[in-house]
Amino acid sequence: LWEAAVLAPLLQPWGLVAAGAATVVDADLSHASSFAALFGYCLLATSSLLAMEVYAAFAPDSAHVRLGKLRVWLQAHQDPALVVLLLGVGLFLVGRSIYQLTSTG
């Protein structure tokens, strides 16, 4: 259990988290609101893993059944979900970059 708790934050898709964080804090961090937005984003990005770990720690039998069903569904739908998610993120980042290139003069 402790090994999983330590490894979970290290195995996240940090590239996507970093791209989202760069979008969230497009402004500088000298303002408290920008810092709060970044903190909130990182908390939101890691909250699903944290929620599953807490659930498994406090209700292991129930979590084993429900998270097992979630694992089966994710394994069955992993490829299409990744394609759609990463295509969306990629199109967003390319679109934002094109906009920035064309709007600066």
C-alpha positions as CSV (number, residue, x, y, z in Angstrom):
1,L,0.0,0.0,0.0
2,W,2.8,2.5,0.9
3,E,4.7,1.6,-2.2
4,A,1.7,2.5,-4.3
5,A,1.2,5.7,-2.5
6,V,4.8,6.8,-3.2
7,L,4.8,5.6,-6.8
8,A,1.4,7.1,-7.9
9,P,2.6,10.8,-8.0
10,L,5.8,9.7,-9.9
11,L,3.9,7.9,-12.6
12,Q,1.4,10.5,-13.6
13,P,1.4,12.0,-17.1
14,W,3.4,15.1,-16.0
15,G,3.8,16.3,-19.6
16,L,0.0,17.0,-19.7
17,V,0.1,18.4,-16.2
18,A,2.9,20.8,-17.2
19,A,1.1,21.9,-20.4
20,G,-2.0,22.6,-18.4
21,A,-0.1,24.4,-15.8
22,A,1.6,26.6,-18.4
23,T,-1.8,27.5,-19.7
24,V,-3.2,28.2,-16.3
25,V,-0.3,30.5,-15.3
26,D,0.1,32.4,-18.6
27,A,0.4,35.4,-16.3
28,D,3.3,35.8,-13.9
29,L,3.3,34.3,-10.4
30,S,3.8,37.6,-8.7
31,H,0.1,37.9,-8.3
32,A,-1.6,35.8,-5.6
33,S,-4.5,34.9,-7.9
34,S,-2.1,33.4,-10.5
35,F,-0.4,31.4,-7.8
36,A,-3.8,30.2,-6.4
37,A,-4.9,29.2,-9.9
38,L,-1.7,27.1,-10.4
39,F,-2.1,25.5,-7.0
40,G,-5.8,24.7,-7.7
41,Y,-4.9,23.2,-11.1
42,C,-2.2,21.0,-9.7
43,L,-4.6,19.9,-6.9
44,L,-7.3,19.1,-9.4
45,A,-4.9,17.2,-11.7
46,T,-3.8,14.9,-8.9
47,S,-7.1,14.7,-7.0
48,S,-8.4,11.6,-8.8
49,L,-5.4,9.5,-7.9
50,L,-5.5,10.9,-4.3
51,A,-9.2,10.1,-4.1
52,M,-8.6,6.5,-5.2
53,E,-5.8,6.0,-2.8
54,V,-7.8,7.4,0.2
55,Y,-10.8,5.2,-0.9
56,A,-8.6,2.1,-1.0
57,A,-7.1,2.9,2.3
58,F,-10.3,3.4,4.2
59,A,-12.6,0.9,2.4
60,P,-10.4,-1.7,0.9
61,D,-13.1,-4.3,0.2
62,S,-15.5,-1.9,-1.5
63,A,-12.6,-0.2,-3.3
64,H,-11.3,-3.5,-4.6
65,V,-14.6,-4.3,-6.3
66,R,-15.3,-0.8,-7.7
67,L,-11.8,0.1,-8.7
68,G,-11.5,-3.4,-10.3
69,K,-14.5,-2.6,-12.5
70,L,-13.0,0.8,-13.3
71,R,-9.7,-1.0,-14.3
72,V,-11.6,-3.4,-16.6
73,W,-13.4,-0.5,-18.3
74,L,-10.2,1.5,-18.7
75,Q,-8.4,-1.4,-20.2
76,A,-11.1,-2.0,-22.7
77,H,-11.3,1.7,-23.7
78,Q,-7.8,2.9,-23.2
79,D,-6.7,3.3,-26.8
80,P,-9.7,5.3,-28.0
81,A,-9.7,7.4,-24.9
82,L,-6.0,8.3,-25.2
83,V,-6.3,9.1,-28.9
84,V,-9.2,11.5,-28.3
85,L,-7.7,13.1,-25.2
86,L,-4.2,13.6,-26.7
87,L,-5.6,14.7,-30.0
88,G,-7.7,17.3,-28.2
89,V,-4.8,18.5,-26.1
90,G,-2.5,18.6,-29.2
91,L,-5.0,20.6,-31.3
92,F,-5.5,23.0,-28.4
93,L,-1.8,23.6,-28.0
94,V,-1.1,23.9,-31.7
95,G,-4.1,26.3,-32.1
96,R,-2.9,28.4,-29.2
97,S,0.7,28.6,-30.6
98,I,-0.6,29.5,-34.1
99,Y,-2.7,32.3,-32.5
100,Q,0.3,33.6,-30.6
101,L,2.4,33.5,-33.7
102,T,-0.1,35.4,-35.8
103,S,-1.2,37.9,-33.2
104,T,2.2,39.2,-32.2
105,G,3.7,41.7,-34.6
